């Protein structure tokens, strides 16, 4: 296997010059740098990350913290982050830290404390989360995707406005019996994005003079729980709503499946609207607000690497969203 001495010999430079050219650890002319890089390429030589780190003070690694990976939203963010980091020469270290878990505490006290990264992207931290102070104590550039957080550059959507918008869409179609499905179940960690969507739903209902007709029902943010909660909600013909505002697309899809199992036609007997722009949205003809999580991951990388290079970062970046109307919503029969 070729080493730095072989690269230097082929390029006609000293070992120290070859090292600087490949690691960025000092000045080398553009012509020399190209010659050394060509020599390294022809020999298949790649400098170790430890060598680059010693020369530049950087690890060329970004830590990504997500609460779970088995949800479409988080998986899409991971995909966006990874495909943006790799072409820019950065490695990704993924940490899965479920809220209130023992592993989460170990992550902050042990793994992240080593600081073997140039910056952190954290997803779905809550404003009252003690982990925020721990992240700030590391002194590394940090970007959060999700809720607005004090002292941390954040990237997210206006969930209150979204909850209001999708409810107003149903109101404009003529619906009055509209419920919200997807409130955080009791005993589960608080989800402020859902709380904000409920607030938007209530605002729209109040603006239409329907404050006394609001209904908020619990479900975790999964297709299976959305199905179970919707099946229970729709089983009573007398109290059945004509429209559901779902906290996310997975709940909305579960509600559509439940309605079909009960013989309820969507959208003529029940309209359903979601939030996310899930990969399954088109298949279920779901009306939804697209928020493009993969693009959020890409944008978070751009902001973070700018911070690594000492660029100023916005305190809050609001991502534009789009209401995509499909065949899951229509005027009530």
LUMROLO-62698 format. One line per 5 residues: number of its first residue (from 1); for each residue x, y, z of N, C-alpha, C. Coordinates in steps of 0.05 Angstrom, whole numbers. Last residue first. Layout:
<atoms>
NUM = X:Y:Z:X:Y:Z:X:Y:Z | ...
</atoms>
This chain:
<atoms>
333 = -1420:314:37:-1444:306:24:-1468:314:39 | -1371:368:37:-1386:346:51:-1412:340:36 | -1322:375:-15:-1345:386:0:-1360:363:13 | -1260:340:-1:-1281:350:-19:-1303:362:-2 | -1198:305:0:-1215:326:11:-1235:335:-10
328 = -1168:269:-26:-1177:261:0:-1195:282:13 | -1145:281:-76:-1173:271:-75:-1182:262:-48 | -1106:340:-63:-1111:316:-79:-1140:307:-74 | -1068:397:-58:-1095:387:-57:-1098:363:-75 | -1016:417:-20:-1022:401:-45:-1049:388:-42
323 = -989:473:4:-1012:456:7:-1017:443:-20 | -921:480:21:-941:482:0:-964:463:6 | -873:522:56:-888:497:52:-909:502:30 | -808:548:71:-834:551:58:-847:523:53 | -780:550:135:-780:536:110:-807:540:97
318 = -746:599:170:-772:586:166:-774:575:137 | -693:602:212:-700:601:183:-726:585:180 | -664:639:263:-687:622:255:-692:624:225 | -615:664:265:-626:652:289:-648:632:283 | -567:650:213:-592:662:222:-602:648:247
313 = -497:656:225:-520:639:219:-545:653:228 | -436:679:195:-459:684:213:-482:666:205 | -380:634:187:-400:652:176:-423:656:196 | -339:599:202:-342:625:217:-361:644:203 | -342:550:182:-323:568:168:-326:597:179
308 = -383:530:212:-356:519:216:-335:537:204 | -425:559:188:-417:565:216:-389:554:222 | -427:531:140:-421:560:140:-412:569:167 | -442:482:159:-415:485:148:-407:514:144 | -495:496:175:-475:487:194:-447:490:184
303 = -522:511:127:-519:530:149:-497:522:168 | -517:463:98:-506:488:87:-502:509:109 | -544:428:132:-516:424:126:-503:450:116 | -596:449:128:-583:449:154:-553:445:150 | -608:438:74:-605:465:83:-590:467:110
298 = -612:381:77:-592:394:60:-587:423:69 | -655:375:112:-629:364:119:-607:377:103 | -695:399:82:-687:411:107:-660:401:116 | -698:363:41:-688:389:34:-680:404:60 | -722:322:70:-696:317:58:-683:344:51
293 = -773:344:83:-752:340:104:-725:335:93 | -820:376:58:-795:367:46:-772:364:66 | -872:391:68:-850:406:81:-822:397:74 | -936:397:42:-909:386:37:-888:404:51 | -996:383:68:-977:405:66:-949:393:64
288 = -1046:346:30:-1026:350:51:-1009:375:47 | -1090:298:9:-1086:326:10:-1068:332:34 | -1074:236:-19:-1077:252:5:-1071:281:1 | -1075:189:-50:-1088:214:-60:-1093:234:-37 | -1043:149:-35:-1069:151:-21:-1085:175:-29
283 = -999:160:-68:-1013:134:-70:-1040:134:-57 | -983:210:-49:-994:208:-75:-1010:182:-79 | -963:196:3:-985:215:0:-999:212:-28 | -920:165:13:-944:151:7:-968:170:0 | -880:201:26:-877:186:1:-903:172:-7
278 = -911:260:54:-900:232:56:-898:220:29 | -921:313:68:-913:306:41:-899:279:40 | -938:337:118:-911:326:114:-903:324:84 | -1002:330:142:-979:348:141:-954:331:137 | -1070:320:116:-1047:315:133:-1025:336:130
273 = -1140:309:116:-1117:325:107:-1094:321:126 | -1200:280:93:-1176:277:110:-1154:294:98 | -1271:275:94:-1247:287:83:-1224:285:103 | -1322:230:83:-1301:239:102:-1278:250:87 | -1356:222:42:-1367:220:68:-1347:229:90
268 = -1324:233:-3:-1352:242:-3:-1365:240:24 | -1270:220:-10:-1276:242:8:-1306:248:11 | -1282:161:24:-1265:185:24:-1262:195:-4 | -1336:128:53:-1323:136:28:-1307:162:33 | -1334:76:98:-1338:105:96:-1322:115:72
263 = -1327:24:113:-1345:29:92:-1352:59:88 | -1287:13:149:-1314:18:160:-1335:24:138 | -1243:12:116:-1251:-13:130:-1279:-11:141 | -1241:66:102:-1247:46:82:-1256:20:94 | -1225:88:152:-1251:95:140:-1259:75:119
258 = -1174:65:159:-1196:59:178:-1223:65:166 | -1147:89:116:-1150:60:116:-1173:52:135 | -1150:142:133:-1162:135:108:-1167:105:107 | -1120:139:181:-1148:147:182:-1163:139:156 | -1069:127:161:-1082:108:179:-1112:114:180
253 = -1060:176:135:-1062:151:119:-1076:129:136 | -1058:210:179:-1078:214:158:-1082:189:142 | -1013:191:205:-1039:189:218:-1061:192:198 | -976:205:166:-978:177:174:-1005:173:188 | -979:261:162:-989:244:140:-993:215:148
248 = -1002:290:224:-981:284:204:-993:265:183 | -1048:305:249:-1023:318:258:-1001:313:239 | -1106:316:208:-1086:298:220:-1060:312:227 | -1169:334:211:-1143:347:208:-1123:329:223 | -1225:305:181:-1204:302:200:-1179:318:192
243 = -1296:312:173:-1269:318:164:-1249:314:187 | -1344:300:194:-1342:299:165:-1314:304:155 | -1347:256:252:-1341:281:239:-1343:278:208 | -1399:220:286:-1377:219:267:-1373:246:253 | -1439:212:321:-1420:233:328:-1397:235:308
238 = -1470:171:296:-1483:196:305:-1463:219:310 | -1436:128:286:-1448:142:264:-1459:169:272 | -1377:110:313:-1404:120:321:-1415:138:299 | -1328:101:289:-1346:79:293:-1374:88:299 | -1290:140:286:-1309:139:264:-1331:118:268
233 = -1257:132:330:-1270:158:327:-1293:156:307 | -1236:81:322:-1252:86:346:-1269:112:342 | -1207:91:275:-1228:70:275:-1247:74:299 | -1170:129:292:-1191:137:273:-1214:117:273 | -1138:98:325:-1152:121:336:-1175:129:318
228 = -1118:60:288:-1134:51:312:-1150:74:323 | -1091:93:250:-1113:75:242:-1131:68:266 | -1053:116:282:-1072:133:269:-1097:117:260 | -1024:71:296:-1040:84:317:-1060:103:305 | -1004:59:244:-1019:39:259:-1036:52:281
223 = -976:106:228:-999:96:212:-1016:77:229 | -960:152:281:-955:129:264:-980:121:249 | -954:188:327:-951:196:299:-943:173:281 | -1007:170:373:-979:174:366:-977:178:336 | -1065:208:389:-1053:186:373:-1023:191:372
218 = -1126:238:414:-1098:230:416:-1090:208:397 | -1164:293:389:-1162:265:397:-1133:256:396 | -1207:347:396:-1179:339:394:-1175:311:405 | -1256:387:368:-1251:361:381:-1222:353:375 | -1301:443:367:-1274:431:364:-1273:404:379
213 = -1347:470:373:-1349:445:358:-1321:432:353 | -1342:518:396:-1355:498:412:-1357:471:398 | -1319:549:355:-1302:541:379:-1315:519:395 | -1337:568:307:-1342:540:313:-1325:530:337 | -1328:615:279:-1350:614:298:-1356:586:307
208 = -1283:616:249:-1308:608:235:-1332:607:253 | -1245:626:287:-1250:646:267:-1275:641:251 | -1245:576:312:-1255:599:327:-1262:621:307 | -1220:546:273:-1247:539:281:-1260:562:296 | -1170:571:271:-1187:570:247:-1216:564:255
203 = -1151:561:324:-1154:589:313:-1173:590:290 | -1149:506:325:-1168:520:342:-1173:548:333 | -1107:497:288:-1134:486:283:-1155:501:299 | -1065:523:315:-1074:533:289:-1102:523:282 | -1061:488:359:-1068:517:363:-1078:529:337
198 = -1045:442:334:-1071:442:347:-1080:471:351 | -995:458:318:-1015:452:298:-1043:451:309 | -971:464:369:-974:487:351:-995:482:329 | -970:411:386:-985:431:401:-990:456:384 | -935:390:347:-963:381:348:-980:401:363
193 = -888:415:363:-898:420:336:-928:411:334 | -880:397:415:-889:425:411:-899:430:383 | -893:343:449:-886:349:421:-897:377:414 | -871:312:509:-885:334:496:-875:338:468 | -872:241:515:-857:266:515:-872:288:499
188 = -933:211:543:-912:213:522:-897:239:524 | -972:218:581:-949:203:588:-927:202:568 | -1025:221:533:-1016:227:561:-993:207:568 | -1007:232:464:-1020:216:486:-1008:223:513 | -1013:291:428:-994:273:442:-1008:258:464
183 = -1062:288:376:-1051:301:400:-1033:281:414 | -1086:267:331:-1057:265:333:-1045:280:356 | -1136:300:297:-1128:274:306:-1097:273:307 | -1189:345:303:-1160:343:301:-1152:316:312 | -1250:351:264:-1235:345:288:-1205:343:282
178 = -1307:384:242:-1279:379:237:-1265:373:263 | -1362:399:219:-1355:379:239:-1327:369:233 | -1361:432:175:-1364:445:201:-1358:425:224 | -1342:444:107:-1343:427:131:-1346:443:156 | -1336:474:62:-1362:473:74:-1364:455:98
173 = -1288:487:42:-1303:466:27:-1331:463:38 | -1269:520:80:-1276:532:54:-1292:512:37 | -1256:483:119:-1278:502:124:-1288:514:98 | -1211:459:96:-1235:444:101:-1259:461:105 | -1176:504:97:-1182:490:71:-1208:474:74
168 = -1172:514:151:-1187:533:134:-1193:521:106 | -1140:471:165:-1167:473:175:-1184:492:158 | -1094:485:139:-1107:461:130:-1136:460:141 | -1081:535:165:-1085:533:136:-1101:508:128 | -1073:522:219:-1094:540:212:-1101:537:182
163 = -1028:489:215:-1053:478:227:-1077:496:220 | -993:527:193:-1000:503:178:-1026:491:189 | -986:563:234:-998:572:209:-1007:549:192 | -962:530:272:-988:542:277:-1001:551:252 | -914:516:246:-934:495:251:-961:507:258
158 = -873:536:203:-891:550:221:-915:532:225 | -812:497:204:-836:507:191:-854:521:212 | -740:508:210:-765:493:213:-788:507:199 | -681:513:243:-692:511:216:-718:496:218 | -639:552:286:-659:532:281:-671:535:253
153 = -583:562:326:-594:567:299:-614:544:293 | -595:575:394:-586:555:374:-599:562:347 | -617:610:430:-588:609:428:-578:589:408 | -678:575:437:-662:598:445:-632:591:442 | -711:547:380:-696:543:405:-680:568:411
148 = -767:523:347:-750:546:351:-737:544:379 | -767:454:325:-778:476:341:-757:498:344 | -729:436:269:-754:432:284:-762:457:299 | -662:425:272:-685:424:254:-710:418:270 | -607:463:294:-629:446:301:-651:448:279
143 = -537:466:294:-562:474:280:-583:454:288 | -477:490:320:-500:472:323:-524:484:308 | -407:490:332:-429:500:316:-452:480:316 | -389:477:400:-387:470:372:-411:483:357 | -391:479:456:-378:500:442:-373:495:412
138 = -414:446:492:-393:434:476:-378:456:460 | -456:474:514:-432:472:530:-408:460:514 | -498:467:479:-484:493:479:-458:491:494 | -513:415:493:-503:421:466:-487:447:466 | -532:425:545:-509:407:541:-497:412:514
133 = -576:457:535:-553:468:551:-529:451:547 | -608:420:508:-599:444:495:-575:456:509 | -623:380:542:-602:374:524:-592:399:510 | -669:395:568:-643:400:582:-620:395:564 | -720:426:532:-703:402:534:-676:410:548
128 = -758:462:520:-752:459:548:-733:435:553 | -764:458:464:-753:483:476:-746:480:505 | -740:394:439:-761:411:450:-750:435:464 | -711:373:377:-708:380:406:-731:397:414 | -712:355:323:-736:352:340:-729:355:370
123 = -644:342:313:-671:342:301:-691:338:324 | -582:374:304:-600:360:322:-628:363:312 | -518:372:281:-546:377:272:-564:361:290 | -456:400:300:-478:382:306:-503:392:292 | -385:398:281:-411:411:286:-432:391:291
118 = -340:368:281:-337:397:276:-363:412:281 | -322:318:329:-338:327:307:-334:357:304 | -311:294:379:-298:285:354:-314:292:330 | -323:305:433:-321:327:413:-306:318:388 | -335:275:476:-308:272:465:-302:293:444
113 = -388:284:487:-368:299:504:-340:296:493 | -416:248:457:-413:275:447:-392:291:462 | -408:202:492:-400:202:464:-396:231:453 | -423:220:547:-399:204:540:-391:209:511 | -467:252:556:-446:252:577:-420:238:568
108 = -499:244:511:-489:271:517:-466:270:537 | -508:188:512:-499:202:488:-486:228:495 | -530:179:562:-503:169:556:-491:183:532 | -581:200:553:-564:212:574:-535:204:569 | -599:164:514:-597:193:508:-579:207:528
103 = -602:115:539:-582:119:518:-578:148:512 | -646:121:572:-620:120:584:-598:125:564 | -695:169:547:-682:143:548:-655:144:562 | -723:216:536:-725:205:563:-713:177:565 | -726:205:466:-731:222:489:-734:206:515
98 = -672:170:435:-701:172:441:-705:189:466 | -625:181:393:-629:187:422:-659:191:427 | -577:160:351:-606:158:356:-611:160:386 | -528:191:313:-535:183:340:-566:182:342 | -481:184:262:-509:185:269:-513:175:297
93 = -434:221:231:-437:203:253:-466:206:263 | -408:230:167:-431:233:184:-431:212:206 | -353:266:137:-366:242:146:-390:248:164 | -343:309:80:-349:305:109:-361:277:114 | -336:326:28:-314:314:42:-318:310:71
88 = -379:342:-1:-363:363:11:-341:353:29 | -407:297:-14:-392:311:-36:-374:333:-25 | -427:285:40:-407:268:27:-392:283:4 | -468:323:55:-442:322:68:-420:308:51 | -512:311:24:-500:338:22:-472:338:34
83 = -528:261:36:-521:266:8:-510:294:4 | -538:267:92:-516:250:82:-508:258:53 | -583:300:95:-558:308:107:-534:293:95 | -622:270:67:-614:296:57:-587:306:69 | -625:224:101:-617:222:72:-607:249:61
78 = -643:247:148:-617:234:147:-607:232:119 | -694:264:131:-674:284:139:-646:271:138 | -718:214:122:-714:233:99:-694:254:106 | -720:193:173:-704:179:152:-698:198:129 | -756:228:196:-728:228:205:-710:214:185
73 = -803:215:166:-793:243:169:-764:243:176 | -812:160:173:-806:171:147:-793:199:149 | -781:126:227:-802:144:217:-794:157:191 | -739:101:250:-759:84:237:-784:100:230 | -703:129:279:-698:127:251:-720:112:236
68 = -707:181:330:-712:154:320:-707:153:290 | -686:230:343:-699:215:364:-705:186:356 | -618:245:321:-647:243:315:-660:226:337 | -562:281:307:-577:269:329:-606:269:321 | -501:278:276:-529:282:271:-545:267:293
63 = -438:309:271:-455:292:288:-485:299:282 | -390:309:220:-413:322:232:-430:302:247 | -321:315:206:-344:298:215:-365:315:227 | -272:337:201:-288:333:177:-310:313:183 | -243:353:244:-246:324:241:-260:318:215
58 = -191:403:248:-218:394:242:-219:364:238 | -140:419:250:-156:424:274:-185:416:271 | -106:408:208:-126:430:205:-141:437:230 | -71:367:224:-62:389:207:-80:413:207 | -102:332:253:-78:344:265:-69:368:250
53 = -140:318:215:-148:332:239:-125:346:253 | -111:291:177:-124:316:169:-131:332:194 | -96:248:208:-75:265:197:-87:292:189 | -144:224:219:-128:234:241:-107:253:231 | -161:208:169:-176:230:182:-160:241:205
48 = -107:197:123:-124:189:145:-138:213:157 | -106:208:52:-97:214:79:-116:206:100 | -102:158:4:-121:176:17:-110:182:45 | -76:135:-58:-70:143:-30:-91:163:-20 | -74:115:-109:-95:106:-92:-91:113:-63
43 = -37:135:-144:-28:114:-126:-50:103:-108 | -66:173:-170:-55:152:-186:-45:129:-169 | -78:208:-126:-99:194:-141:-89:170:-156 | -27:227:-113:-42:211:-93:-64:195:-107 | -16:255:-160:1:233:-152:-13:215:-133
38 = -57:294:-158:-56:275:-181:-39:251:-174 | -41:320:-111:-67:306:-112:-68:287:-135 | 8:341:-128:7:322:-106:-19:306:-107 | -10:376:-168:9:355:-175:9:333:-153 | -43:410:-140:-54:394:-161:-36:370:-168
33 = -5:435:-107:-27:420:-95:-39:401:-116 | 27:461:-144:38:439:-128:16:422:-116 | -10:499:-163:3:480:-181:14:456:-166 | -23:528:-117:-44:513:-130:-32:491:-149 | 25:521:-63:15:534:-87:-5:516:-101
28 = 7:517:4:19:503:-18:8:516:-43 | 5:530:74:5:540:47:20:522:27 | -29:478:113:-10:500:109:-10:509:80 | -63:434:114:-51:443:138:-31:465:135 | -89:405:76:-97:432:79:-85:445:103
23 = -75:353:64:-91:357:88:-100:386:91 | -45:354:17:-68:336:19:-86:341:43 | -6:393:24:-23:394:0:-48:377:3 | 20:375:70:5:401:71:-15:402:47 | 43:328:50:24:327:71:7:352:72
18 = 78:348:12:57:331:3:35:329:24 | 112:376:46:97:391:26:73:374:16 | 134:334:75:119:354:89:101:370:70 | 161:305:36:139:293:49:121:314:63 | 175:347:-23:181:335:3:157:322:16
13 = 163:326:-91:163:346:-69:171:332:-44 | 149:296:-136:174:311:-136:175:332:-115 | 108:261:-139:101:289:-145:126:306:-145 | 132:214:-124:120:216:-150:115:245:-158 | 148:227:-71:169:220:-91:157:223:-119
8 = 99:236:-46:118:257:-48:139:252:-70 | 77:184:-50:63:207:-63:83:229:-67 | 113:156:-18:110:149:-46:97:171:-62 | 104:180:31:131:182:19:129:176:-11 | 53:166:44:57:194:37:85:197:24
3 = 45:100:12:44:119:34:51:147:25 | 11:44:-17:27:68:-19:23:86:5 | 17:-24:0:0:0:0:18:25:0
</atoms>
